[in-house]
Amino acid sequence: MDVSHIGRWPPDSSTIFGLGILAGVALFWWTGVPEVGLIAAAAVKILLPQHRPGEEEGPLDVAEEVAETLA
């Protein structure tokens, strides 16, 4: 079994999608407002960098990319 994908940063797009759903559902259950869940899911998708096959980035490169996104 190949487990080389576990702990890779930036994560695959399917991992980002799953984290977005998890965040959206958690906040929807907590607040009861569907729009809050949608905003949380979108924020996860926007803020987490996506892994691009064939492109290896170090953790500092990813941190710089996130900082530029937030700035």
Phi and psi in radians as a Rosetta constraint file:
Dihedral C 1 N 2 CA 2 C 2 CIRCULARHARMONIC -1.549 0.35
Dihedral N 2 CA 2 C 2 N 3 CIRCULARHARMONIC 2.057 0.35
Dihedral C 2 N 3 CA 3 C 3 CIRCULARHARMONIC -2.033 0.35
Dihedral N 3 CA 3 C 3 N 4 CIRCULARHARMONIC 0.386 0.35
Dihedral C 3 N 4 CA 4 C 4 CIRCULARHARMONIC -1.191 0.35
Dihedral N 4 CA 4 C 4 N 5 CIRCULARHARMONIC -0.328 0.35
Dihedral C 4 N 5 CA 5 C 5 CIRCULARHARMONIC -1.401 0.35
Dihedral N 5 CA 5 C 5 N 6 CIRCULARHARMONIC -0.248 0.35
Dihedral C 5 N 6 CA 6 C 6 CIRCULARHARMONIC -1.304 0.35
Dihedral N 6 CA 6 C 6 N 7 CIRCULARHARMONIC 2.221 0.35
Dihedral C 6 N 7 CA 7 C 7 CIRCULARHARMONIC 1.435 0.35
Dihedral N 7 CA 7 C 7 N 8 CIRCULARHARMONIC 0.110 0.35
Dihedral C 7 N 8 CA 8 C 8 CIRCULARHARMONIC -1.318 0.35
Dihedral N 8 CA 8 C 8 N 9 CIRCULARHARMONIC 2.426 0.35
Dihedral C 8 N 9 CA 9 C 9 CIRCULARHARMONIC -2.199 0.35
Dihedral N 9 CA 9 C 9 N 10 CIRCULARHARMONIC 2.299 0.35
Dihedral C 9 N 10 CA 10 C 10 CIRCULARHARMONIC -1.296 0.35
Dihedral N 10 CA 10 C 10 N 11 CIRCULARHARMONIC 2.681 0.35
Dihedral C 10 N 11 CA 11 C 11 CIRCULARHARMONIC -1.261 0.35
Dihedral N 11 CA 11 C 11 N 12 CIRCULARHARMONIC 2.834 0.35
Dihedral C 11 N 12 CA 12 C 12 CIRCULARHARMONIC -1.162 0.35
Dihedral N 12 CA 12 C 12 N 13 CIRCULARHARMONIC 2.835 0.35
Dihedral C 12 N 13 CA 13 C 13 CIRCULARHARMONIC -1.124 0.35
Dihedral N 13 CA 13 C 13 N 14 CIRCULARHARMONIC -0.571 0.35
Dihedral C 13 N 14 CA 14 C 14 CIRCULARHARMONIC -1.179 0.35
Dihedral N 14 CA 14 C 14 N 15 CIRCULARHARMONIC -0.590 0.35
Dihedral C 14 N 15 CA 15 C 15 CIRCULARHARMONIC -1.186 0.35
Dihedral N 15 CA 15 C 15 N 16 CIRCULARHARMONIC -0.733 0.35
Dihedral C 15 N 16 CA 16 C 16 CIRCULARHARMONIC -1.098 0.35
Dihedral N 16 CA 16 C 16 N 17 CIRCULARHARMONIC -0.739 0.35
Dihedral C 16 N 17 CA 17 C 17 CIRCULARHARMONIC -1.059 0.35
Dihedral N 17 CA 17 C 17 N 18 CIRCULARHARMONIC -0.779 0.35
Dihedral C 17 N 18 CA 18 C 18 CIRCULARHARMONIC -1.125 0.35
Dihedral N 18 CA 18 C 18 N 19 CIRCULARHARMONIC -0.726 0.35
Dihedral C 18 N 19 CA 19 C 19 CIRCULARHARMONIC -1.133 0.35
Dihedral N 19 CA 19 C 19 N 20 CIRCULARHARMONIC -0.646 0.35
Dihedral C 19 N 20 CA 20 C 20 CIRCULARHARMONIC -1.122 0.35
Dihedral N 20 CA 20 C 20 N 21 CIRCULARHARMONIC -0.748 0.35
Dihedral C 20 N 21 CA 21 C 21 CIRCULARHARMONIC -1.118 0.35
Dihedral N 21 CA 21 C 21 N 22 CIRCULARHARMONIC -0.770 0.35
Dihedral C 21 N 22 CA 22 C 22 CIRCULARHARMONIC -1.062 0.35
Dihedral N 22 CA 22 C 22 N 23 CIRCULARHARMONIC -0.793 0.35
Dihedral C 22 N 23 CA 23 C 23 CIRCULARHARMONIC -1.134 0.35
Dihedral N 23 CA 23 C 23 N 24 CIRCULARHARMONIC -0.739 0.35
Dihedral C 23 N 24 CA 24 C 24 CIRCULARHARMONIC -1.117 0.35
Dihedral N 24 CA 24 C 24 N 25 CIRCULARHARMONIC -0.772 0.35
Dihedral C 24 N 25 CA 25 C 25 CIRCULARHARMONIC -1.165 0.35
Dihedral N 25 CA 25 C 25 N 26 CIRCULARHARMONIC -0.735 0.35
Dihedral C 25 N 26 CA 26 C 26 CIRCULARHARMONIC -1.072 0.35
Dihedral N 26 CA 26 C 26 N 27 CIRCULARHARMONIC -0.796 0.35
Dihedral C 26 N 27 CA 27 C 27 CIRCULARHARMONIC -1.243 0.35
Dihedral N 27 CA 27 C 27 N 28 CIRCULARHARMONIC -0.580 0.35
Dihedral C 27 N 28 CA 28 C 28 CIRCULARHARMONIC -1.107 0.35
Dihedral N 28 CA 28 C 28 N 29 CIRCULARHARMONIC -0.784 0.35
Dihedral C 28 N 29 CA 29 C 29 CIRCULARHARMONIC -1.113 0.35
Dihedral N 29 CA 29 C 29 N 30 CIRCULARHARMONIC -0.646 0.35
Dihedral C 29 N 30 CA 30 C 30 CIRCULARHARMONIC -1.246 0.35
Dihedral N 30 CA 30 C 30 N 31 CIRCULARHARMONIC -0.766 0.35
Dihedral C 30 N 31 CA 31 C 31 CIRCULARHARMONIC -1.695 0.35
Dihedral N 31 CA 31 C 31 N 32 CIRCULARHARMONIC -0.522 0.35
Dihedral C 31 N 32 CA 32 C 32 CIRCULARHARMONIC 1.418 0.35
Dihedral N 32 CA 32 C 32 N 33 CIRCULARHARMONIC 0.103 0.35
Dihedral C 32 N 33 CA 33 C 33 CIRCULARHARMONIC -1.903 0.35
Dihedral N 33 CA 33 C 33 N 34 CIRCULARHARMONIC 2.013 0.35
Dihedral C 33 N 34 CA 34 C 34 CIRCULARHARMONIC -1.050 0.35
Dihedral N 34 CA 34 C 34 N 35 CIRCULARHARMONIC -0.587 0.35
Dihedral C 34 N 35 CA 35 C 35 CIRCULARHARMONIC -1.117 0.35
Dihedral N 35 CA 35 C 35 N 36 CIRCULARHARMONIC -0.595 0.35
Dihedral C 35 N 36 CA 36 C 36 CIRCULARHARMONIC -1.132 0.35
Dihedral N 36 CA 36 C 36 N 37 CIRCULARHARMONIC -0.704 0.35
Dihedral C 36 N 37 CA 37 C 37 CIRCULARHARMONIC -1.112 0.35
Dihedral N 37 CA 37 C 37 N 38 CIRCULARHARMONIC -0.713 0.35
Dihedral C 37 N 38 CA 38 C 38 CIRCULARHARMONIC -1.139 0.35
Dihedral N 38 CA 38 C 38 N 39 CIRCULARHARMONIC -0.714 0.35
Dihedral C 38 N 39 CA 39 C 39 CIRCULARHARMONIC -1.141 0.35
Dihedral N 39 CA 39 C 39 N 40 CIRCULARHARMONIC -0.710 0.35
Dihedral C 39 N 40 CA 40 C 40 CIRCULARHARMONIC -1.132 0.35
Dihedral N 40 CA 40 C 40 N 41 CIRCULARHARMONIC -0.748 0.35
Dihedral C 40 N 41 CA 41 C 41 CIRCULARHARMONIC -1.105 0.35
Dihedral N 41 CA 41 C 41 N 42 CIRCULARHARMONIC -0.726 0.35
Dihedral C 41 N 42 CA 42 C 42 CIRCULARHARMONIC -1.164 0.35
Dihedral N 42 CA 42 C 42 N 43 CIRCULARHARMONIC -0.670 0.35
Dihedral C 42 N 43 CA 43 C 43 CIRCULARHARMONIC -1.113 0.35
Dihedral N 43 CA 43 C 43 N 44 CIRCULARHARMONIC -0.701 0.35
Dihedral C 43 N 44 CA 44 C 44 CIRCULARHARMONIC -1.093 0.35
Dihedral N 44 CA 44 C 44 N 45 CIRCULARHARMONIC -0.783 0.35
Dihedral C 44 N 45 CA 45 C 45 CIRCULARHARMONIC -1.107 0.35
Dihedral N 45 CA 45 C 45 N 46 CIRCULARHARMONIC -0.676 0.35
Dihedral C 45 N 46 CA 46 C 46 CIRCULARHARMONIC -1.328 0.35
Dihedral N 46 CA 46 C 46 N 47 CIRCULARHARMONIC -0.741 0.35
Dihedral C 46 N 47 CA 47 C 47 CIRCULARHARMONIC -1.427 0.35
Dihedral N 47 CA 47 C 47 N 48 CIRCULARHARMONIC -0.511 0.35
Dihedral C 47 N 48 CA 48 C 48 CIRCULARHARMONIC -1.476 0.35
Dihedral N 48 CA 48 C 48 N 49 CIRCULARHARMONIC 2.245 0.35
Dihedral C 48 N 49 CA 49 C 49 CIRCULARHARMONIC -1.219 0.35
Dihedral N 49 CA 49 C 49 N 50 CIRCULARHARMONIC 2.609 0.35
Dihedral C 49 N 50 CA 50 C 50 CIRCULARHARMONIC -1.752 0.35
Dihedral N 50 CA 50 C 50 N 51 CIRCULARHARMONIC 2.431 0.35
Dihedral C 50 N 51 CA 51 C 51 CIRCULARHARMONIC -1.235 0.35
Dihedral N 51 CA 51 C 51 N 52 CIRCULARHARMONIC 2.305 0.35
Dihedral C 51 N 52 CA 52 C 52 CIRCULARHARMONIC -1.981 0.35
Dihedral N 52 CA 52 C 52 N 53 CIRCULARHARMONIC 2.041 0.35
Dihedral C 52 N 53 CA 53 C 53 CIRCULARHARMONIC -0.980 0.35
Dihedral N 53 CA 53 C 53 N 54 CIRCULARHARMONIC 2.398 0.35
Dihedral C 53 N 54 CA 54 C 54 CIRCULARHARMONIC 1.523 0.35
Dihedral N 54 CA 54 C 54 N 55 CIRCULARHARMONIC -0.126 0.35
Dihedral C 54 N 55 CA 55 C 55 CIRCULARHARMONIC -2.005 0.35
Dihedral N 55 CA 55 C 55 N 56 CIRCULARHARMONIC 1.959 0.35
Dihedral C 55 N 56 CA 56 C 56 CIRCULARHARMONIC -1.748 0.35
Dihedral N 56 CA 56 C 56 N 57 CIRCULARHARMONIC 2.155 0.35
Dihedral C 56 N 57 CA 57 C 57 CIRCULARHARMONIC -2.094 0.35
Dihedral N 57 CA 57 C 57 N 58 CIRCULARHARMONIC 2.540 0.35
Dihedral C 57 N 58 CA 58 C 58 CIRCULARHARMONIC -1.456 0.35
Dihedral N 58 CA 58 C 58 N 59 CIRCULARHARMONIC 2.882 0.35
Dihedral C 58 N 59 CA 59 C 59 CIRCULARHARMONIC -1.044 0.35
Dihedral N 59 CA 59 C 59 N 60 CIRCULARHARMONIC -0.586 0.35
Dihedral C 59 N 60 CA 60 C 60 CIRCULARHARMONIC -1.225 0.35
Dihedral N 60 CA 60 C 60 N 61 CIRCULARHARMONIC -0.610 0.35
Dihedral C 60 N 61 CA 61 C 61 CIRCULARHARMONIC -1.108 0.35
Dihedral N 61 CA 61 C 61 N 62 CIRCULARHARMONIC -0.713 0.35
Dihedral C 61 N 62 CA 62 C 62 CIRCULARHARMONIC -1.167 0.35
Dihedral N 62 CA 62 C 62 N 63 CIRCULARHARMONIC -0.723 0.35
Dihedral C 62 N 63 CA 63 C 63 CIRCULARHARMONIC -1.084 0.35
Dihedral N 63 CA 63 C 63 N 64 CIRCULARHARMONIC -0.698 0.35
Dihedral C 63 N 64 CA 64 C 64 CIRCULARHARMONIC -1.124 0.35
Dihedral N 64 CA 64 C 64 N 65 CIRCULARHARMONIC -0.686 0.35
Dihedral C 64 N 65 CA 65 C 65 CIRCULARHARMONIC -1.146 0.35
Dihedral N 65 CA 65 C 65 N 66 CIRCULARHARMONIC -0.713 0.35
Dihedral C 65 N 66 CA 66 C 66 CIRCULARHARMONIC -1.155 0.35
Dihedral N 66 CA 66 C 66 N 67 CIRCULARHARMONIC -0.720 0.35
Dihedral C 66 N 67 CA 67 C 67 CIRCULARHARMONIC -1.101 0.35
Dihedral N 67 CA 67 C 67 N 68 CIRCULARHARMONIC -0.690 0.35
Dihedral C 67 N 68 CA 68 C 68 CIRCULARHARMONIC -1.153 0.35
Dihedral N 68 CA 68 C 68 N 69 CIRCULARHARMONIC -0.639 0.35
Dihedral C 68 N 69 CA 69 C 69 CIRCULARHARMONIC -1.125 0.35
Dihedral N 69 CA 69 C 69 N 70 CIRCULARHARMONIC -0.702 0.35
Dihedral C 69 N 70 CA 70 C 70 CIRCULARHARMONIC -1.359 0.35
Dihedral N 70 CA 70 C 70 N 71 CIRCULARHARMONIC -0.392 0.35
